[in-house]
Amino acid sequence: MIDYNGKNYVCRLDFAMDFIRGKWKAVILCHLYKKPKRFLELQRITNGISQKVLNEKLKELELAGLIHKIAYAEVPPKVEYSLTTEGRDLTKILKEMENWSIKYYPHLEVSLIQ
């Protein structure tokens, strides 16, 4: 059993999965893999996520140390999100899982909004 920040995990995998648990965190990380993105850009390409949920998930990822939030002193305000070193390493694993799905399920049609 692992105890971390008041949560109990059955193993290290359970602990690691907590960083991406849920519908949106892994998707957000993958969208940030190539380059930083602004909030509205993330909302647009992460089809189906509400502004509230996106904001919550970005805060959770930032608190976990997986993304940086960069606020520029501009009017109107400009905020960008990018991966930290830890976030980039985790996203490499997620990309491997994506490659697995491509290899074993190539017949699935994918439509991306980019």
Backbone as CSV, one residue per row, in Angstrom:
resi,resn,N_x,N_y,N_z,CA_x,CA_y,CA_z,C_x,C_y,C_z
1,MET,0.842,-1.176,0.000,0.000,0.000,0.000,0.888,1.240,0.000
2,ILE,0.529,2.219,-0.789,1.258,3.478,-0.870,0.339,4.590,-0.382
3,ASP,0.844,5.428,0.493,0.100,6.584,0.988,0.796,7.838,0.475
4,TYR,0.052,8.678,-0.245,0.616,9.905,-0.783,-0.451,10.993,-0.760
5,ASN,-0.148,12.100,-0.117,-1.078,13.231,-0.012,-2.463,12.810,0.477
6,GLY,-2.495,11.929,1.435,-3.760,11.505,2.024,-4.551,10.499,1.214
7,LYS,-3.982,10.020,0.123,-4.648,9.012,-0.693,-3.878,7.711,-0.574
8,ASN,-4.601,6.606,-0.651,-3.979,5.280,-0.619,-4.032,4.651,-2.002
9,TYR,-2.924,4.063,-2.383,-2.807,3.397,-3.670,-2.362,1.962,-3.433
10,VAL,-2.888,1.047,-4.225,-2.566,-0.370,-4.027,-1.185,-0.740,-4.564
11,CYS,-0.683,0.059,-5.527,0.638,-0.211,-6.095,1.117,1.038,-6.826
12,ARG,2.331,0.984,-7.336,2.889,2.141,-8.055,2.122,2.434,-9.351
13,LEU,1.621,1.405,-10.001,0.824,1.631,-11.205,-0.450,2.397,-10.862
14,ASP,-1.121,2.015,-9.795,-2.312,2.726,-9.338,-1.975,4.189,-9.060
15,PHE,-0.827,4.425,-8.419,-0.364,5.783,-8.137,-0.133,6.558,-9.432
16,ALA,0.585,5.960,-10.389,0.886,6.628,-11.650,-0.382,6.914,-12.454
17,MET,-1.316,5.973,-12.441,-2.559,6.152,-13.200,-3.407,7.290,-12.651
18,ASP,-3.242,7.609,-11.378,-4.022,8.695,-10.780,-3.724,10.032,-11.458
19,PHE,-2.534,10.176,-12.027,-2.179,11.424,-12.702,-2.970,11.633,-13.984
20,ILE,-3.434,10.556,-14.594,-4.167,10.671,-15.860,-5.585,10.103,-15.765
21,ARG,-6.006,9.737,-14.564,-7.325,9.133,-14.374,-8.417,10.091,-14.825
22,GLY,-9.415,9.551,-15.457,-10.533,10.347,-15.944,-10.496,10.463,-17.458
23,LYS,-11.472,11.138,-17.986,-11.657,11.202,-19.431,-10.716,12.189,-20.120
24,TRP,-10.333,13.272,-19.460,-9.717,14.383,-20.173,-8.226,14.594,-19.955
25,LYS,-7.676,14.179,-18.838,-6.282,14.522,-18.542,-5.303,14.003,-19.589
26,ALA,-5.414,12.748,-19.961,-4.512,12.176,-20.961,-4.683,12.883,-22.305
27,VAL,-5.905,13.212,-22.648,-6.179,13.897,-23.913,-5.525,15.276,-23.915
28,ILE,-5.646,15.999,-22.822,-5.025,17.324,-22.714,-3.511,17.210,-22.846
29,LEU,-2.920,16.261,-22.137,-1.472,16.072,-22.219,-1.030,15.780,-23.645
30,CYS,-1.751,14.922,-24.337,-1.386,14.581,-25.711,-1.493,15.790,-26.643
31,HIS,-2.469,16.648,-26.411,-2.605,17.854,-27.241,-1.475,18.849,-26.983
32,LEU,-0.868,18.791,-25.816,0.231,19.703,-25.492,1.590,19.141,-25.894
33,TYR,1.626,17.942,-26.438,2.887,17.247,-26.704,3.774,17.994,-27.704
34,LYS,3.206,18.486,-28.782,4.021,19.117,-29.824,4.376,20.563,-29.515
35,LYS,3.451,21.305,-28.935,3.723,22.714,-28.651,2.725,23.245,-27.619
36,PRO,3.072,24.359,-26.961,2.142,24.973,-25.999,0.857,25.398,-26.696
37,LYS,-0.208,25.443,-25.919,-1.504,25.850,-26.467,-2.199,26.805,-25.502
38,ARG,-3.037,27.645,-26.058,-3.844,28.559,-25.256,-5.131,27.854,-24.835
39,PHE,-5.798,28.418,-23.826,-6.996,27.802,-23.255,-8.060,27.531,-24.320
40,LEU,-8.426,28.547,-25.097,-9.500,28.359,-26.082,-9.111,27.377,-27.182
41,GLU,-7.835,27.354,-27.528,-7.363,26.374,-28.508,-7.520,24.957,-27.964
42,LEU,-7.161,24.763,-26.690,-7.349,23.449,-26.063,-8.819,23.070,-26.011
43,GLN,-9.666,24.030,-25.686,-11.096,23.740,-25.604,-11.640,23.339,-26.974
44,ARG,-11.177,24.019,-28.015,-11.663,23.729,-29.369,-11.224,22.343,-29.836
45,ILE,-9.948,21.988,-29.614,-9.461,20.700,-30.125,-9.803,19.531,-29.217
46,THR,-10.163,19.831,-27.973,-10.596,18.781,-27.044,-12.114,18.747,-27.112
47,ASN,-12.613,18.223,-28.186,-14.035,18.242,-28.507,-14.891,17.661,-27.387
48,GLY,-15.863,18.444,-26.911,-16.817,17.948,-25.939,-16.544,18.349,-24.504
49,ILE,-15.443,19.013,-24.236,-15.130,19.407,-22.866,-15.689,20.804,-22.594
50,SER,-16.263,20.981,-21.438,-16.794,22.292,-21.077,-15.667,23.177,-20.555
51,GLN,-15.893,24.465,-20.544,-14.908,25.419,-20.051,-14.578,25.134,-18.584
52,LYS,-15.592,24.822,-17.805,-15.418,24.542,-16.374,-14.533,23.315,-16.153
53,VAL,-14.841,22.232,-16.853,-14.088,20.988,-16.690,-12.655,21.163,-17.189
54,LEU,-12.480,21.838,-18.323,-11.133,22.071,-18.837,-10.311,22.860,-17.828
55,ASN,-10.893,23.886,-17.264,-10.213,24.689,-16.259,-9.814,23.838,-15.045
56,GLU,-10.735,22.988,-14.578,-10.452,22.097,-13.436,-9.308,21.140,-13.756
57,LYS,-9.355,20.521,-14.926,-8.335,19.534,-15.295,-6.972,20.199,-15.493
58,LEU,-6.946,21.390,-16.064,-5.687,22.110,-16.222,-5.083,22.447,-14.859
59,LYS,-5.924,22.856,-13.920,-5.434,23.140,-12.567,-4.889,21.875,-11.908
60,GLU,-5.575,20.747,-12.073,-5.117,19.485,-11.499,-3.773,19.060,-12.103
61,LEU,-3.641,19.209,-13.417,-2.390,18.852,-14.082,-1.257,19.778,-13.664
62,GLU,-1.580,21.047,-13.458,-0.570,22.001,-12.994,-0.133,21.677,-11.560
63,LEU,-1.096,21.379,-10.699,-0.764,21.018,-9.317,0.054,19.725,-9.244
64,ALA,-0.187,18.824,-10.180,0.551,17.560,-10.231,1.955,17.744,-10.808
65,GLY,2.235,18.936,-11.320,3.552,19.206,-11.876,3.746,18.704,-13.286
66,LEU,2.646,18.446,-14.005,2.744,17.907,-15.358,2.690,18.983,-16.435
67,ILE,2.111,20.148,-16.106,2.055,21.251,-17.068,2.462,22.556,-16.385
68,HIS,2.886,23.505,-17.222,3.170,24.875,-16.796,2.048,25.759,-17.310
69,LYS,1.670,26.726,-16.525,0.754,27.765,-16.976,1.576,29.040,-17.081
70,ILE,1.610,29.602,-18.266,2.382,30.810,-18.505,1.406,31.946,-18.814
71,ALA,1.372,32.943,-17.936,0.497,34.099,-18.127,1.343,35.277,-18.591
72,TYR,1.000,35.832,-19.739,1.715,36.977,-20.287,1.011,38.253,-19.860
73,ALA,1.782,39.276,-19.577,1.231,40.569,-19.151,0.790,41.347,-20.385
74,GLU,-0.349,40.969,-20.902,-0.905,41.604,-22.103,-2.374,41.897,-21.890
75,VAL,-2.894,42.807,-22.706,-4.325,43.071,-22.720,-4.788,42.822,-24.142
76,PRO,-5.722,41.882,-24.357,-6.335,40.984,-23.381,-5.307,39.965,-22.875
77,PRO,-5.590,39.377,-21.719,-4.647,38.424,-21.129,-4.381,37.237,-22.052
78,LYS,-3.141,36.822,-22.080,-2.748,35.652,-22.869,-2.171,34.627,-21.908
79,VAL,-2.728,33.414,-21.946,-2.258,32.324,-21.097,-1.984,31.124,-21.983
80,GLU,-0.815,30.519,-21.801,-0.456,29.311,-22.534,-0.142,28.194,-21.554
81,TYR,-0.385,26.979,-22.001,-0.088,25.789,-21.213,0.923,24.955,-21.983
82,SER,1.916,24.436,-21.261,2.931,23.585,-21.876,3.292,22.473,-20.897
83,LEU,3.939,21.449,-21.430,4.338,20.309,-20.608,5.609,20.613,-19.821
84,THR,5.662,20.104,-18.604,6.907,20.102,-17.834,7.710,18.882,-18.282
85,THR,8.905,18.731,-17.745,9.704,17.540,-18.048,8.951,16.278,-17.639
86,GLU,8.348,16.305,-16.445,7.573,15.147,-15.977,6.377,14.885,-16.891
87,GLY,5.718,15.948,-17.319,4.578,15.815,-18.217,4.975,15.253,-19.563
88,ARG,6.128,15.700,-20.081,6.605,15.201,-21.371,6.939,13.709,-21.281
89,ASP,7.591,13.306,-20.183,7.917,11.888,-20.007,6.656,11.030,-19.919
90,LEU,5.651,11.496,-19.187,4.398,10.751,-19.077,3.681,10.698,-20.424
91,THR,3.710,11.801,-21.159,3.018,11.847,-22.443,3.674,10.920,-23.461
92,LYS,4.986,10.700,-23.355,5.650,9.724,-24.231,5.032,8.341,-24.045
93,ILE,4.720,8.006,-22.804,4.079,6.716,-22.515,2.681,6.679,-23.127
94,LEU,1.953,7.777,-23.003,0.608,7.852,-23.584,0.669,7.723,-25.104
95,LYS,1.675,8.310,-25.712,1.836,8.204,-27.165,2.122,6.756,-27.574
96,GLU,2.853,6.028,-26.740,3.091,4.600,-27.006,1.774,3.823,-26.955
97,MET,0.907,4.178,-26.015,-0.411,3.537,-25.947,-1.223,3.870,-27.191
98,GLU,-1.118,5.093,-27.668,-1.794,5.495,-28.899,-1.272,4.678,-30.077
99,ASN,0.044,4.494,-30.142,0.646,3.687,-31.213,0.172,2.229,-31.145
100,TRP,-0.004,1.700,-29.949,-0.539,0.355,-29.770,-1.924,0.254,-30.401
101,SER,-2.764,1.276,-30.158,-4.122,1.242,-30.714,-4.100,1.328,-32.235
102,ILE,-3.152,2.074,-32.778,-3.018,2.173,-34.238,-2.579,0.824,-34.815
103,LYS,-1.641,0.175,-34.144,-1.122,-1.111,-34.623,-2.183,-2.204,-34.609
104,TYR,-2.942,-2.296,-33.535,-3.875,-3.412,-33.384,-5.315,-3.100,-33.809
105,TYR,-5.615,-1.845,-34.022,-6.960,-1.458,-34.456,-6.862,-0.432,-35.589
106,PRO,-6.145,-0.759,-36.654,-5.938,0.209,-37.736,-7.211,0.532,-38.513
107,HIS,-8.194,-0.322,-38.409,-9.433,-0.145,-39.158,-10.349,0.923,-38.559
108,LEU,-10.052,1.367,-37.348,-10.895,2.384,-36.726,-10.691,3.721,-37.410
109,GLU,-11.784,4.360,-37.728,-11.713,5.670,-38.370,-11.613,6.735,-37.291
110,VAL,-10.674,7.628,-37.471,-10.452,8.694,-36.498,-10.625,10.030,-37.204
111,SER,-11.449,10.890,-36.630,-11.568,12.249,-37.155,-11.096,13.193,-36.048
112,LEU,-10.057,13.950,-36.360,-9.481,14.867,-35.386,-9.854,16.291,-35.725
113,ILE,-10.143,17.050,-34.696,-10.389,18.480,-34.871,-9.104,19.182,-34.469
114,GLN,-8.432,19.788,-35.414,-7.147,20.445,-35.118,-7.117,21.850,-35.622
